[in-house]
């Protein structure tokens, strides 16, 4: 049975992943990188890139917190640093700027133009499974404090966003034509504001549980 706490965790996770993955923005990049590619090959590339990104992100979801614990990184430090990273991503989104946290850098984009298979790089990573999304995955799972039901909500939110990415990739040309640059930037800015608010809350929680203000 779905509890209010589970619903809240799921909504926060879905919103965070939607902002960091950016299905619509990613689809615009996919359309640009696959311009002139036959339809069948575009579909294979889209499916392969999302599958690889899913594997990468699930690895961090299930093992990322354990690795950080082994390294002696506290929950307070994870929340604070993760919140700062997400805040920087959110600010870039509000300003409609591209950064290496959520998309390719200029050098990476140029390198991708000369690759025959772009499904792993730059599509799977860093466009889908970028530093912002990886950080959000570890942070959101760690924030559940071992509650299996809450963890399941985070995983479902992640998988739902990856399915949306796949759909957007398959409809990339139509979405780009429908929304245009202005439409994409409006969506990015709205999601950026929400992400900034969530990031600040993570920072507050991290500082509050660190004992620094005691």
N, C-alpha and C positions, 0 to 999 in steps of 0.2 A: 504494500500500500504506500502511495506517495504521501510523504509528510511535508508540512510547510518548509522544514529545514532542508529536505532533499530538493524541493522545488527551487528554493533560493540558491542553493549550491549549483544546481543545474543551470539556472538563468545567468548567474554570474559567470560560470565557466563558458557557457555558450556565447555570451556577449564578449567576453575577453578573447576567446579564440576567433570569433568572427572579426574582431578588430585587428588582431595580430596577423591572422592568416590573410584577411582581406580578399575574399573570393572574387569580388567584382574587379578589384584592382589587379589581382593576379590574372584574371581572365583577359584583361586588356593587354598585359605583358605577354601572355600566351599567344594572343592574336597577332601581336607584332612580331614575335619570334618565329611563328609558324606561317607567316604570310607566304602564299604561293605553294605551300606544301599540299599534296593531295589529301582529300578528306579522310580516306582510310588510314593514312599515316598519322594525320592529326589526332584521330581517335585513339590509335595505339599509343602515341606519345602522351596524350592526356591520361589515359588509364595507367600506363606504366609510371608516370611521374607521381600521380596521387598514391598509387600502391607503395612506392618506395618511401614517399614522405610519411605515409601512415606507419610503416615499419619503424622509421627513424623516431617519430614522435612517441610511439608506444614503448619503445625501448627507454626513452627518457621518463615516460610516465611511470613505468614499473620499476626502474632501477636508478633513476636520477637521484631521488631522495636518499637512497641507501649509500650511493657514492658520496654524496655531500656529508652524510652522517659519518662515514668512514674517515672523511677528511677533517672531521672535527668542526664542521660549519653548523652553527646553531640555527634553530627555527627563526629566531629574531633577526639574525643576520640575513637569512634567506629571504624573509619577507621584505626587509628594508632594501636590500640590493635588487631583488626582483621588482619591487615597486618602483625603484629609481629607473631601472631599465625600461619598464613598461611606460613610465611617465615620459621618458625621452621619445619612445615610439609614438605615444599619443600626441606629443607636441609636434612632431614631424607631420603627423596626419592632419592636425588642425591647420598647420601652415601649408598643407598640400605639398610637402617636400618628400623626395625619395631618399631613403637611407639604407645602409647595408643591413639594418636590423629587420627590415620587412621586405626588401626587394634587392635587386642586384645593384652593385655599384657601376659606375661608367666603364671601368676596366673589365668587370665581369660580363657586362652586356656586350662589350666589343668582342670578348673571347667567345661568347656563346654564338655569335654570328658565324664563326668559322668551324663550329662543331656539327658533325652529322647527326649525333644523338644528343638532344638537349633535355631528355627526360630526367636524368640524374642531376646534372648541372646545366643550367641554373634553375630548372623548374622544381624538382623535388626539394632541393636546397640550393640557394637560400630563399627562393620565392615562396614556397609553401612552408617548409620546415626551416624557418630562419631563426636567428638568435632570439627574437621576440617571442615567437611561438614556443620554442624549446624552453625558454625561461618561464613562460606562463604555464607550461605543462608541469614542470617540476614544482613551481610555486603553488599551483592550485591543488595538486595531489598532496603536497606536504601540509597544506592548510586544512586538509580533512582530518589530520591527526589519527590516521589509521582506521577511520570508520569505513568499512567496506561498502556500505550503501552510498555514502557520499562519494567515494572513489568511483563507484559505478556511474554515478551521475556525471562526473567529470569526463570519464572515458566516453560515455554516450554523447556528451556535448562535443567532444573532439571529433568523434566519428561522424556525427551529423554535419559538422562544418566541412570535413573532408569530402563528404558526399556532395555538399553544396558546391565545393570547389570543382569537383568532377563535372557536375552539371553545367557550371559556368564555363568551364573549359570547352565542353562540347558545344556550347552556345555562344562562344566568345565573340565571334564576328557580329552576331545579331545584337548582343549586349552592347558592344562598343558602338555600333551604329545607332542604337536606341538611346543610350544615355549621353554619349559624347563626352568630351573632356570636362565640361562644366558639371554634368551630372555625376561623373565619377568623383570629382573633387568635393561636391556637396556631400555625398555619402561618406567619403573619407573624413571630412571635417566633423560631421555629426558623431561618427563612431570614435573619432579621436577625442572629443570632449568626454564621452562616456568612459573611454579607456583611461584618460587622465584622472578622472574622479576615482575609479577603481584603484589605480596605481597609488594615489595619495592615501587611500584607505589602507592599502597594504603597508605603506611606509609608516603610517600612524600605529598600526597594529604591531609592526616590528619593533618600533621604538618603545611602544608601551610595554611589550613583553620582555624587553632587553634588560630592564632594571636600571637603566641609565638615569631615569627620572625619579627613582625612588629616594 
